[in-house]
Amino acid sequence: MDNDVYGHINNVNYYSYFDSIVNKYLIEEGGLNINQDPVVGFVVASNCDYFAPLSYPEKLESALVVSKIGNSSVEYKIGIFKKDSVDVSAAGGFTHVFVSRKTGKSVSIPTHLKNTLSNIHSTKIE
């Protein structure tokens, strides 16, 4: 991604990073088939706080935690770091509500995904 006029990665890119980080986890660890599964996750809320600017082509790392799992929704917390840094440059997250692909109505999180999400669930995240 390109830098903005200030020489920083533009704020909108962080939401793309968050989406990619979560979906990579759901696909690789949870077996989610985003093109064919009958249940999909829709983002209903998102946020991001910025602590230090990042610039392309810096190498980045991320951390993903599930902070809350409900019947049909899950809240993710994500940190973005400069490679090899322990200081978070941006932190945020979003809420997925799982819905029927056919009806668009909320449904229970499929058991296999709920189990996968439980692997990274922590209640100690603020």
N, C-alpha and C positions, 0 to 999 in steps of 0.2 A: 504494500500500500504506500501511496505517496504521502509526503509531508504536506501540511497546510502552509499558508503564507507566513506563519510564524516559525516554521522549521520543525514543527512537532507533528506527531501522528494525530490526525484530526479526531475529535471526540466521538464522532459517529462510528469510527472504525472499531472502537472498543465493544460496541454492541454486536458487531459482526464477529469479533473474537469470541465473545461470550457464547453466542449461538453456535459457533463452530466447536468450541470446547465441549459444550454440553452434548451436542449431537454426535460428536466423535465418541464420547463416552457411551452414550445410549446405543449407538450402532455397534461399536467394537466390543463392549462389555455386556450389553443387554440384548444384543441380537436384533435391535430394531431395524425393520425394513421400512425406510421412510417413504418408499414408493408404493408398497403393497399392503402393509399391515392395516387391519381394520380400525386401529386406534392410533391417533397421533396427538402430539402435544402442541397446544397453542400457547404462545406467550401472552399473558394478560397483564403483567406488570413488569417493569424493569427499572434499574437504577445504576448509577455509576458515580463514584467519587474519585477525584484525581489528586494525587499527592506529589508526583514528580513527573515532569514531561519526558516523553520518549520520542525518539526520532528514528525514522527508517534510514538505514538498514540495520539498526540495532537488533541483536538477537534477543528474543523474549522467551519467558517461561510462564507457566500458569499453574494455579492450584484450584481445584474444584472440590467443593463440599456441599452436601445436601443438608440444609438446616431444618427443614420440616417436610414431613411426608404425611399427606392426608389421604382421604379415600380416592379423590380424583385429581388432586393437585400436589405439586412438589415445588419447594423453594430451593434455589441454588444460590450459593455464594461463590464468587470467583475472584481470585487475585491475579494481577498481571505484574510481572517482575522483569527487570533487566536480567539477562542470563547471568547466573552465578551470584545474584544479589539476594539478600534476605529482606531487603526493604521493598515493600509493596509500592508500586508506582500508580496503580489504579485498582480499586476494589468495587465490586458491585454484584449484581446478580439479577435474576428474574424468576418469575413464577410461571410454571407450565400448568395448564389445566388439560387433562387428557380427555379427548372427545372422540366420538364415533366419526370415522371418515365419511360415512354415508349421511348421517343426520346433522353433524355438527354439535350435537348435544353432549354434555359432560357424561363420562362413564368412569367406572373404577379403573385405577391404574392396573394394567395386566400384572398378574402375580410374578412372572419372570422379570419384568421391569422393576417392580416394587422390591424384589429381592436384590437386584443389581444396585438400585438406589440406596438400599439399606447398608450396602458395603461401604459407602462413603458418607453415611449420615452421622452428624455430630450435633449435639445440643449445646456445645460449648463455643459456638460461633456467635459473635455479636453483629 
